[in-house]
């Protein structure tokens, strides 16, 4: 299994900080560096900085196609591939696309293939139809917020779809961000991780509970927990109050919070079944989204102890 490091766009880092992270990550044994996407070219620039100073594979997971034209996305990706000497993986997802997202993502890979020859393209996928599409046509699937059981189920779906399309399932990579929140004050770290989960898992009032991340968490067996929290929110509970109520047993199945010395074992446990497992750094309230927070997390989960 490949272990990578994930730094999202919330971190307030300068070019020199990114260069330091890349250099240190390579020394610690990380094999790849990943970032999340926004609607700018900054994540692509970040990947170029990282590769220049580490030689590591870099990637973005995932770029929402709802925010980019495919032609522009292909152009900026091609520039990054050239700057990284081929060491770049592009992850794409439907984003806010609500009209026939499966068709949109099928068309996206068909358009990108001739524009990005040889480039690995992953599909951000949660539900069964997207997982099937990943197995049929993409080079990998970018999972998110999965239990070990969900990773196993996703692998089965992707492999079956790959076989049905006449492809080798072993050539479709399984990638996932695994959130790690380090703080010696475990309760502070737990609340920070819970707030992060809730930003994905809780449905907006009136939203379809079967769609998107809300549906994903329900399929993993967390519907009752989420309904309770959503009801409390409707009764006036604050975000902090909800985070304190969020069950620890649910959080343990999808991420790690607490002191550095427990992080690596938890990360490896949560990585079971993956081809590429990414340490995705989450800052606690006592720590800002800065260079030191990244250093603490990447040292705690380092492949080389």
N, C-alpha and C positions, 0 to 999 in steps of 0.2 A: 504493500500500500504506500502510495506517495503522500507525504505530509507537506502541506503548504501553509502559508500565512496570509490572512485576509485583513486588509485595512480599508475601511469604508470611507465614504466621502465626508463624513462628519469630523474626521480628525483634522485639527488645525496644524498642518505640517508644511514646512517650507521645503524647497528642493534639497537643501542640505540634510534635512531630517530624513527624507525619503532615501537619499543616498546612504545614510548611516544605517537605516533599517535594512536595506538590501544587502549591504556588506555584512552586517551582523547575522542576518537570517541565513546567508550562505554558510558562514562559519559554524552556525548552530545545527546545520544539517537539513534545513528546509530545502525542498526541491522546487518549489514554485511560489510565486507571489501573486495575489489576486486582489482586485478591488471591485467595488460595486459601481454602478453607473448613475449618471444624472443626464441632463439634457445638454451637457457641454462636452468639449473635447478634453477636459482636464484628466479624466481617468485614463485616456489613451496616452497622454503625456506622462502620467505617473508610471505606466507600464514601461515606457521607453527609458525613463530615468532608472527604474529598478534593474532592467536588464543590463544597461550600460555599466552599472556598478557591481553587479553580481554574476552576470552571465546566466541567471536562472530563467526558466520558463515563466512567463507572466500571462495573466488573463483577466478578463472582465466577465463577471457573472452577476446579473445578466443585464444586457442593454434592452430596454423596452422598445419594441419596434413601433409602438404607438407614438413615440416621441421623435422618431427619425424617419426619413425616407430611406428605403433600402439602398438607393444609389449613393447617398451621402455616407451611410453607415459602411458600405463596402469601400468607399474611397478612403475614409479615415482609418479603417482597419488595415487596408493595404499599406498605407504609409507606416503604420505601427509595425506591421509584419516586416517591412523592409528595414526599419530602424532596429528591430529586435532580431534580425537575421533569422527569421522564421520562428523564433521562440515566443509565439503569442497564440492564445486560444480565445476565441470570441464566443461568449454565451449570449443568447438572445431569448427574449420572452415576449408574450403578448402584451404585457403592461396593462393599459386601460382599454385595450381593444375588447369591445363587447359584442361586435357583430361578426359572427362566424370566426372566432379566434383560431380554431383548428385549421380552417382553410387558409387563414392569413399566415399562419406559421408554416404550413405546407408550401405555400407560394414563396414565402421568404427564403427557405432553404434552396428551393429550385432556382431562384434568382441569384442567390449569393454564390452558389457552387462555381459557376463559370467566372464570376468576378473575383473570387478568392481561391484560386486553385491551390490545393495542398493545405489549406488552413483548416484546423480543427474547429468545428462549430458545434456548440452544445445547445441544447434546448432546455430552458427553465420549465420544469414540468412538475405538477402536483397530482392532478387527476388522471384517471385511467386513459382517456383519449389522448392527452398530451404525452403520457408515458408510451403509449403505443406508437405515436408518431415519432418520438425520439428513437425507438427501436427500429422503426422502418427506414428512417431517412437521415438521422443526425449521427454525429461522431460520439456524442455523449449526452448524458442527461444531468442537468444541474438541479439537485434537490435542495430543499430548505426546510428547516424545522421538522426533522423527521425522527421518530423513535427508531430503535434498531429493528423492530418488527416491521415498521413501514418501509425501511430501506430494503429489507428482505422481500417484501411484497412488491415493491417497485422493481426490484431486480427481476423477479419472476415475470412481471408484465412486459418489461423491456426486452427480455430474452425471448419470450414467446413471439413478440411482434417482429423481432429481428429474424428469427428462424422462419417465420411466415413470409418474410420479404426476401428470403434467400441470402441473408447476411449472417456473418459470424457474430453471435452475441458477445463473445469475449472482446470484440473490437469496439463495443459501445461502452464508453467509460461511465462509471457512476461517481459523481462529484457532489460534495455537500459542504456548506458552511456549518461549522459547529461553534456556537457562541460560548465564549469563555469570559467570565467576569471575575477578576482577581481583586480581593480586598481581604485584609486580615479580619476586618469586621464582617463576618459572614452574613449578618442580617442586612447590612447596607448593600452587599453584593447581590443578595437574593432579591431585594426590592428593585434594584437596577435591572436585573435580568427579567424579572416579572414585568416591569414596565415595557421592556423591549418586546417581549412575547405578546403582550396585550395590543401593541401597536399593529400587530399582524392579525391576531386571533379573534379579537372582539369585533363583532359586526356593527356597522353603523346602524342607527335606528331605521327600521323599515327595509333593510337590505335582505337579500335572499341568503338564507343560512346554509344553503347547499353549494354556494359558489365560492371561488377563490380560496383564500387561506381559511376562512371560516368553515367552509366545507371540508378542507383538508384536515383541520384539527378535529372536526366531528368524525371523519372516517377513522381517525386514530383512537377514538373512544372518549374524547374530551367534551362532548356536546353538553352533558349535564353540568359540568364545571363552568363552561362558558355561559350557558343560559342563566345560571345563578349570578354570575358576575354582571351580566348584561342587565338583569333585573335590578340588582343593587345600584348599578349606574343610573338606571331610569328613576330610582327612588332618591337620587341625589348624592350617592357616594362619590368621593373625589378619586382621581387617578391614583394618588398615594394610598388611599384607603383600599382601593381595589387591589393594588400591588401587594399590600400587606396580607390581604385575604387569599391571594393566589396560592393554590396548594403546592407545597414543596414537592410532593411526590410526583406531580405533573412536571414541574421544572426539571427534576432529576432525570427525566426520560428524554429531555431534548437539549440540555445544556449543562454547564457547570458554573457554580458560584462558590466563592470562598477563598481561603488562603492559597498561596502558590503551591504548597507541597501536595495538594490533592488534585491539582489540575491535570497533570499528564495522564494519570491512571483513568480519570473520568473521561478525558478526551479519547483515549484509546478504546475504552468500552463503548462509547457512543459512535465510534468510527467503524464498528464491526460491519462488514459487508461492502464497504466502499472501496473504490479504486483510488480516489483522490479525496483526502479528508483535509479540510481547511480550518485552521485555528482562526476563528473570526473574533477579533478583540472587541469587547464591550467595556466601556468605562463605568465605574461606579460613581455615585454622587460625590464621594470624597476625592475622586481622581478625575481630572479633566481628560478630554480627548486630545492627548498630547503624546510626544515622543516617549516620555518615561512610562506612560501606561502601556504603550506597545511593547517596550523593552521588557517590562515585568511579565507580561503575558507570554511573549515569545520565548523567554528564558524558561518559564514554568513548564511549557509544553514542548520544549526543544527535542527534536528527534535524537540528538546526541546529548546525553546527560554528562 
